[in-house]
Amino acid sequence: MKKRIVVISGVTGAIGSALLAEYAHDENTVVYGISRKARPVKDFLRNGKLPLRTLICSIGRENDYSSLFRHMDYGVDEIVYVHAIGLFPFEVNHKGVITVENDRDGDGVNDEVTKLTFDAFVNATTNLHTYWRGKTACILFGGMSDKYYPLVHQSWCKTMEKVKGYMRREVKRQKELSMLVFNISSVLCPHELITRSFVFTDTDADQTCWLSPHELVKFVLKETTRAGCGFREFEKFRKKPNFSPEVYYANDRFTPRKVKELY
C-alpha cells in the first residue's frame, strides 16, 4: 500500500509539473494531478474508486473537487493538497490609474482572482475534509510582495488575506491539519518568458535572481516534511545585493515602474 496521496491542482504549470516530477519518483506516493485538458475522473474509476497510480484528470471547469475526493482510496497515512493555481493581475492603466476589472459584485476585487485563489482553494479543502480526517497538509503559493500591499496587486493581496484567515480558522478546528503558504519571488519558466517578455527587454530585472521550479520544489518538500500541524508561512527567494524589498515595493516607486513596463 502507498503511504501518501498528493493532489496537485494546476499540475501542468511550472510549479505543479516540477512537484509532479519530484513526488512521482517516490515509490510510496501517488500523485493525482488536476488539469482542465485531461480526461474526467470517471474515466479512471475501477469499482467506483481511483486506482493508487499516478494520473492526471479533470474535475471540469466548475472545479467540482467532490468528483475527485469522493472516489479516492483513503488507505494511506497522509494526504497533501497543493493549490498551484491563481490569478495575479497588474491592475493599472497607461495613465497610472489603478483599475480593477471584472468586479461584478463591487467588492473592489477582480472576481476571477476570488474564484481561482479563494473559492477554489476553499472548495478543494472543504471537500477533502468531508471524506478524510487524517493527517493533511494543504499548500498555497503567495508572493514576496504581498506583505507590502502594492496597489497594482490589490485584488491579489486582498484575496490572499482572506485565504490566510480561512487557513488559520481551519487549523484550529482540525488537529491533524497543516496549512502552509510559500511566499516566493518570480519563477523562471517558459510561461514567464512568453507572457512577461517586457521584463527582460525594457527593465533592469535580473533574471539570475529568479527561482527555478526545481529549487523551489526542493524547498517546499523539505519544509512540508518538517512542518508540524497548524498555520505556517515561508519565504523563498534569491537574495540580490543592494536590493531592498521595502523600497522596491513602495507604491510611489512600484506603480510607476509597472506602468513603464506594461505600456
Disulfide bonds with the S-S distance in Angstrom:
none
